[in-house]
Amino acid sequence: MIFDRRRYGKDNYVYLLAEGEEAALVDPGDPDVALRLASAHGIRPRFVLHTHGHFDHTGGSAEVVRVLKAVVYGSAADASFYPPDIDVAGQGELELGTLRVRVHEVPGHTPGSLLFEWRGLLFTGDTLFWGGCGNCRHGGDPSRLAQSFLSVIGPLDDDLRVHPGHDYAEANLPFALDLEPSNEEAHVRLGAVRSARGRGEEPPAPALGDERRANPFLHPGALIPALARRGHACRDAREAFLALRSLRDVFRGAS
């Protein structure tokens, strides 16, 4: 088994998954970075997985496909951005040779947003970030995103390690702490991220259980009193999620 990641651009991540004779690249937005990552491990991935269709995640896929003759898996609901070779909608699990990858459909950031789960790792694209969630400004739907968080992400295993499409932790966690100044997990996480930055390292991926405590979008119902003090009267977790997304859109450093 091989797992590795590389940063490209300012804050994007591409991921490499390999097991036995098979390998996949997740969101190869930069073809040079993605191909170097595979080459560093002496691997020629036959599969590309798209968490969603936005160009900063899929812009390198055509070149990766040309070089590696790989097959692209994603949601046809995002075909207007990048049409996948294989539509994974309705497939709970992909059998990619020796790779077994679970698929969770999480529309909201885009109509076809997906999470991929493999060997205790959760690849969340632009749906779930460290300390935050994806915006809905480019073809998204906040109501569908709320439903994805509450109904799909909510029941997932606490032990899964969260690997997002971007590192927005230093922008998102101050928003979390602005809402919950005493949130110890958010304080610890922000400190860990800044410490990693100081060492020139990538931040460690948190367990989903820890992320639930730090990330306001994963416990919106608990924030109903705090939101009411800010003029957002919410009757339930769904309304609280939507209020949080609205506040995050105007918070400094919004992402």
C-alpha positions in Angstrom: 0.0 0.0 0.0 1.2 3.5 -0.9 -0.3 6.8 0.0 1.2 10.2 -0.7 0.2 13.8 -1.4 1.6 16.9 -3.0 0.7 20.5 -2.8 0.3 22.5 -6.0 -0.6 26.1 -6.6 -1.0 27.9 -3.4 -3.0 25.4 -1.4 -4.4 22.6 -3.6 -3.6 18.9 -3.0 -3.3 15.9 -5.3 -3.3 12.5 -3.8 -1.8 9.1 -4.9 -3.3 5.8 -3.8 -1.7 2.5 -4.6 -2.3 -1.1 -3.7 -1.0 -4.2 -5.3 -0.6 -3.5 -9.0 -3.1 -0.6 -9.2 -2.9 3.1 -8.4 -5.1 6.2 -8.7 -4.6 9.9 -8.6 -7.2 12.1 -6.8 -7.7 15.5 -8.3 -4.6 16.0 -10.5 -5.2 19.7 -11.1 -1.5 20.2 -12.0 -0.3 17.5 -14.4 3.4 18.1 -13.8 3.0 17.8 -10.0 0.7 14.7 -10.4 3.0 12.9 -12.8 6.1 13.6 -10.7 4.3 12.3 -7.6 3.5 9.0 -9.4 7.0 8.8 -10.9 8.6 9.3 -7.4 7.0 6.0 -6.4 7.7 4.3 -9.7 4.0 4.0 -10.4 1.8 4.5 -13.5 -1.7 5.0 -12.2 -4.5 3.7 -14.4 -7.2 5.7 -12.7 -8.1 9.3 -12.0 -10.7 10.2 -9.4 -12.4 13.6 -9.4 -14.0 14.8 -6.2 -15.7 17.5 -8.3 -15.3 19.2 -11.7 -13.8 22.6 -10.9 -10.8 23.4 -13.1 -8.3 23.8 -10.2 -8.9 20.1 -9.5 -9.4 18.7 -13.0 -7.2 21.0 -15.1 -4.4 18.5 -15.3 -6.4 15.4 -16.0 -6.3 15.6 -19.8 -2.5 15.6 -19.8 -2.4 12.8 -17.1 -4.8 10.7 -19.2 -2.7 11.4 -22.4 0.5 10.3 -20.7 -0.7 7.4 -18.6 -3.8 6.3 -20.6 -5.8 6.6 -17.4 -9.5 6.4 -17.0 -11.3 9.3 -15.2 -14.0 8.5 -12.6 -16.3 11.3 -11.4 -19.9 12.4 -11.4 -21.8 13.1 -14.6 -23.6 15.9 -12.7 -20.3 17.9 -13.1 -19.9 17.0 -16.8 -20.2 20.7 -17.7 -16.8 21.2 -16.0 -15.1 18.0 -17.0 -17.0 14.9 -18.3 -15.8 11.8 -16.7 -15.1 8.6 -18.6 -17.1 6.7 -15.9 -20.0 8.1 -14.0 -19.9 6.9 -10.4 -23.3 8.2 -9.4 -25.2 5.5 -7.6 -22.1 3.3 -7.1 -21.4 2.8 -3.4 -18.0 1.2 -4.1 -15.5 1.2 -7.0 -13.5 -1.9 -7.8 -10.4 -0.5 -9.5 -8.4 -3.7 -9.8 -6.9 -4.2 -6.4 -8.2 -0.8 -5.2 -11.5 -0.7 -3.4 -12.8 2.8 -3.0 -16.1 3.8 -1.4 -18.0 6.7 -2.9 -20.2 9.2 -1.0 -22.3 11.6 -3.0 -22.3 15.0 -1.4 -23.9 17.6 -3.8 -23.7 21.2 -2.7 -20.4 22.8 -3.6 -21.1 21.5 -7.1 -24.0 19.3 -8.2 -21.7 16.3 -8.6 -19.4 16.6 -5.6 -18.1 13.4 -4.1 -16.1 12.0 -1.2 -13.8 9.0 -1.7 -13.0 6.7 1.2 -10.0 4.3 1.0 -8.3 2.4 3.8 -9.3 4.8 6.6 -8.7 7.9 4.5 -11.4 10.3 3.4 -10.8 12.5 0.4 -13.2 15.4 0.7 -12.4 17.7 -2.3 -14.0 21.1 -1.8 -16.9 19.8 0.3 -15.2 19.4 3.8 -12.2 21.4 4.7 -10.1 21.5 7.8 -12.2 23.9 10.0 -14.7 24.7 7.3 -16.8 23.7 4.2 -16.9 24.6 0.6 -18.6 27.7 -0.7 -21.5 27.6 -3.1 -20.7 30.6 -5.3 -19.9 28.7 -8.5 -22.8 26.5 -9.3 -23.4 25.3 -5.8 -26.5 25.0 -3.6 -26.2 25.7 0.2 -29.4 23.7 1.0 -28.0 20.6 -0.7 -24.6 21.2 1.0 -26.4 21.3 4.4 -28.2 18.1 3.6 -24.9 16.4 2.5 -23.2 17.4 5.8 -26.1 16.3 8.0 -27.1 13.1 6.2 -23.9 11.8 4.5 -20.9 13.1 6.4 -22.7 13.0 9.8 -22.8 9.2 10.0 -19.3 8.6 8.8 -16.7 6.9 11.1 -14.9 9.2 13.5 -11.6 7.4 12.8 -11.4 8.4 9.1 -8.5 10.8 8.4 -9.7 14.0 6.5 -7.8 14.9 3.4 -9.3 17.9 1.7 -8.7 19.4 -1.8 -7.2 22.6 -0.3 -5.4 23.6 2.9 -7.6 26.5 4.2 -7.0 25.7 7.8 -5.4 29.0 8.8 -8.4 30.9 7.2 -11.1 28.6 8.5 -10.1 28.0 12.1 -10.2 31.7 13.1 -13.8 31.8 11.9 -14.5 28.8 14.1 -12.9 30.4 17.1 -14.7 33.7 16.4 -17.9 31.7 16.9 -16.6 29.5 19.8 -13.7 31.2 21.5 -13.5 28.4 24.1 -13.4 25.6 21.5 -10.3 23.8 22.7 -10.0 21.4 19.7 -10.0 24.4 17.3 -7.3 26.1 19.3 -5.2 22.9 19.3 -5.7 22.4 15.6 -4.8 25.9 14.7 -1.6 25.6 16.8 -0.7 22.4 15.1 -1.2 23.9 11.7 0.9 26.9 12.5 3.6 24.8 14.0 3.8 22.6 10.9 4.0 25.7 8.7 6.9 26.9 10.9 8.8 23.7 10.2 8.1 23.9 6.5 5.9 20.8 6.7 2.3 20.0 5.6 -0.3 20.0 8.4 -1.2 16.5 9.6 -4.6 15.2 8.6 -7.0 15.1 11.6 -9.4 12.3 12.4 -13.0 13.1 11.5 -14.0 12.8 15.2 -11.5 15.6 16.1 -12.7 17.6 13.0 -16.3 17.3 14.3 -15.3 19.1 17.5 -13.2 21.9 15.8 -15.4 22.5 12.7 -18.6 24.5 13.2 -20.1 23.0 10.1 -20.0 19.6 11.6 -21.8 20.6 14.8 -24.2 23.4 13.6 -27.0 22.5 16.0 -24.7 23.3 19.0 -24.2 26.8 17.7 -27.9 27.8 17.6 -27.5 30.0 20.7 -24.3 31.7 19.4 -26.0 32.3 16.0 -29.1 33.8 17.8 -26.8 36.3 19.5 -25.7 37.4 16.0 -29.2 37.9 14.8 -29.7 34.5 13.1 -32.7 32.7 14.7 -32.4 29.0 13.7 -34.9 26.3 14.5 -32.7 23.3 13.7 -29.2 22.2 12.6 -30.1 22.7 8.9 -30.9 26.4 9.4 -27.9 26.8 11.6 -25.7 25.3 8.9 -27.1 27.8 6.3 -26.5 30.7 8.8 -22.9 29.6 9.3 -22.3 29.4 5.6 -23.7 32.9 5.2 -21.5 34.3 7.9 -18.5 32.5 6.5 -19.0 34.1 3.1 -18.5 37.6 4.6 -15.8 36.7 7.2 -12.3 37.9 6.5 -10.3 35.5 4.3 -13.5 33.8 3.1 -12.9 30.6 1.1 
